[in-house]
Amino acid sequence: MNWFYTFPEMGTEALRALKKGIDFAFRDFTREYGELLERMFDPLKQFLIFSERLLTDSPWPLVILSIALITWLASRSTKIVVGTIITLLLIGYFGMWDDTMKTVSMIFVATLTALVLGLPIGIAMSRFDRMQKVVTPTLDVMQTMPSFVYLIPVVMLLGIGKVAGLLAVVIYAIPPVIRFTNLGIRLVPEDVLEASEAFGTSVWQKMTKVQLPLALPTIMAGVNQTIMMSLSMVVIASMIGVQGLGQPVLKAIANQYFTLGIFNGLAIVGIAIIFDRASQAYGKRLQRHLEVVHG
């Protein structure tokens, strides 16, 4: 009766052979094309270094004023702007300024990269049902896969460093942009599309002047989720050399420094709240504007 309590493992050898075959093939691929891939991602690396130096080397009052101005333009809310300034001042006062600016630059570049890659995929999904059927299960896997797993292939391909961490963050955070872009375009009312067609708009004009503008609030919700997921990946990405607030948290875990972990964790929370409130407020403003224009 042992077979009834212990699941039979007759396919163990075959599975072990399959795993070895995939591992060896992936290692051979990384040895053969690793340098080529590093050169391909070099412009992205340089952009990340530039944005990081811009934030860390600029005078801190100028950085705070710039972030406050961007927050104001996005939210038009005095409360959010004042909260942003107070949060940044507290971060600087407690000696976490440089790490915070490195984290902000990472989130900025990761979000921008996710938008550049995710928006076209989401638009294509909204136009082709077959593509949606293929991409949706892939996004499901990407969103349910443990985040640590993403570190393995990127480290094997690109080694430890900024680019590997950035790529892991982008892979982890890109699904919301794709999903919400597809959803937003598909939710555009049919009568609006029919009216635009009646005026003789081309496919490109209908997409750029009707569908995308009306889908912008939904797309902004996806951008908001991408930013939040990028921030949640910061601590994990620090394991492969990504500088910022994640490294002190990782150090606190390794050495049981409670206050170090709490303070840097609160700094991450503060940055997350700033991004979240500003992006949500911008999305609501877009929604109200569209309701006035089309209402």
N, C-alpha and C positions, 0 to 999 in steps of 0.2 A: 504493500500500500504506500510505499515511500513516494512513488511517482505521483500520488494524489496530493501530497503535501509539498513536494518540491518540484518546481516547474522544470521539465526536461530541457537540457541545453545542448541538443544535438547539433544546432547550427553555430556553436561557439567558435569552432575552428575556422569555419567559412567567414564568420564575421571578423575574427582576428586577422585573417589574411586580407580581407577587404580594407580594414583600417590601416594595415601596414602599407598596402598598395597606394592608398590615397595619401598617407603621410609622406612616403618616399617621392611620389609624383609632385607633391606640393613643395617639398624641399628642393628637388631638382629644378623646379620652375623658379623658385626664389634665387637659387644660385646662378641660374642662367640669365634671368631678367631683372634681378634685384637692383643693379646699378642703373639700368634703363628706367625703372620705375622711380627711383630716387631723383633722377634728372627731370622726369616728367612732372614731379611734384615740387620741384625747386622754386618755380614762380610763386606757388602758394606759400612755401616756407618763407620766401623773402617778404611777401605781403604781411605775413604774421609777425615777422621780426620788425618790420617797419611800423605796424600799428602798435606793437608792444613798446617800442622805443619812443614813439610819439606820446604815449600816455605816461610812461615812467620818467622820461627826460623833461617833459614840459613842466612849467611851474604849477604847483598844486592848485593855487587859486584860479588859474586859467582853466585847468581841467574841470574843476568843480563848476565854474561859471558856464563852461561849454556843455557839460552834461545837464545842468539845470536848464539851459536854453533849449536843448533838444527835448527835454522832458516837458517844458512849457509848450513848445510847438506841437508836440504829440497830444498832450492832455488838455491844455488850456485850463489847468487846475492849479490854483495857488497852493492848496494843501499838499498836493503831490510834489510840487517843486520844493516847498519848504521841507517836507519829509526827506526828499532826495538830498538836499544840502546838509541837513542835520545828520543823516546816515553817513554821508561821505566824510563829514568832519569828525564824527566819532571813530570811523575806521582809521582815519589818519592819526587821530589823537592816541589811539591804542597801538600804533606802530604796525598797521597792516596795509599801509598805502600801496607799496610796491607790489605785494602779492595780489592785492585787489585789482590793480591796474592790469597786471598780467592776465588775471582771470577774465576781466572785462574784454581785453583784446582777443583772447581765445574765443569767448562767446560771440563777439562781433564777427570775427572771421568765419567761425563755424556756422553761424546763422546765415551769413551772406552766401557762403558756399552751398548750404542746404537749399536756399532760395533759388540760386542759379541752377542747381540740379533738379530740385523738386518741382518747381513751377511748370517747366515744360512737360515733365512726366505726368503731372496732374491734369494739365490741359489735354494731353494726348489721351489719357484715360477717359476724360469727359466726352471725347469725340468718338472713341472706338470702344465698343462694348467688349470685344474680344480681348483687347489689351487690359481692360479693367478686370476681367476674369482671371488673367494671368498675374497681374501685378498685386491685386488684393491679397491673395494667399501669401505672397512674398512679404508684403507689409505685415501681415499677421505674424509670420515667423520672426521678422525683425523686431517687432514690438514685444514678443513674448520670450525671445532668447535672452538668457542672463547676460547682463552687460559685460561681465568679465570675459565672456567668450569672444567678444569683439577684439580684445587685446591680442589674442593668439595670432590670428592671420596677419594683422597689421605689423606686429613686431617681427614676424618671420619675413615679411615683405620689405619693410622699411627700417627695421631696427628700432632701438629705443631713442626717443627724442620728440621734438615738437610736431613734426609732420605725422608720425604714427599716432600720437595722441589726438591731433586734430582730426585725422581720418576716422578714428574710432568714435569721436564725439559726433561727427557728421553722420556716420552710418546709424548711430543710435538715435539721433534726433531728427532725421529727415522724414520719417513716415508721416507725422502730423501735417507737414506742409503739403505732401502729395495727396493725402486723404481729403483735407479740407479744400484744396484747390479743385479737386474733382467734384466734391460735394457742392461747393459754392456755385460752380458753373452749371451743374445739373439742376440746381434749385431755381435758376432764373426762370420766371414765368413764361409759359409758352406764348401768351398773347403779346408779350413784349417782343419776343423773337419774331413772331409773325408780322408785327407792325414794322420792325426793322427791315424784314424781307420785302414788305410791300413798298418801302422807299427805295428798293433796289440796292441795298448794301451787299458788298461782297462778303465772302466767308471771313477774310481777314478783318474787315471793318466791323462785322458783327461781333467777332471775338474781342477786338481791342476797344471798341467804343460802346458795346452793349454788355456782353457777358462778363468780361473781367471787371469793369467798374461796378456792376451790380453784385458781383461775387466778392468784392474786396472785404466787406466786414467778416465774411466767413473765412476768407484767406488769412485775415489778420488774427483770427482765433487760432488758426494753424501755426502762424508765426509765434504767437504767444506760447503755445505748447512746445514748439521747437526750442525756444529760449529756455523754458523751464527744464526740459529734458537735457539740454546742453549743460546747464548748471548742475543737474543731478549727476552728470557724468564726470564732473571736474575732479572729484576726489578719486574716483576709480582710475581716470586717465593719469593721475599723478604717479601711479605705480610704474608707468613706463616713461617717466621723465618730464611730464608736463608741469611747468612751473606755475605757481599761483597759490591760491588759498588751499588747494587740495593737499599740497605737500606738508604743510604744518599739521593738518588733520591726520595725515598718514603717520607723521612722526609722533603725534600724540597717542595714536592707537598703539604704535610699536613700543612706546616708552611709558604708557599710562600717565600722560600729562593731561589731567582732566581739564584744567582751565585753558590750556593752549587749544585743545579741541573745541571747547565750548565757544571761545572767543572767535576763532576762525570760522566755526560753523555758523555763528550768528552773523558774521560778515557776509557769508554766502547767502544766508536768508535775507539780509538787508538788500543785497544786490538783486536777488530774485524778486523781492517786493517792488523795487524800483522799476525793473523791466516789466513786471506783470501789470502794475497799475498804469504805467504809461501806455503800454500796448493795448490794454483793455479800453482805456479811455479813448484812445485814437480809433479803435474799432467802433465804439459807441457813437463817436462823432461822425464817422463815415455813415453809419446806419441812419442817424438822424438826418444827415444831409441828403441821403438818397430817398428817404421817406418824403422830405420836403419837395425834392425835384420831381419825383414820380408820383407823389400823392396828390 
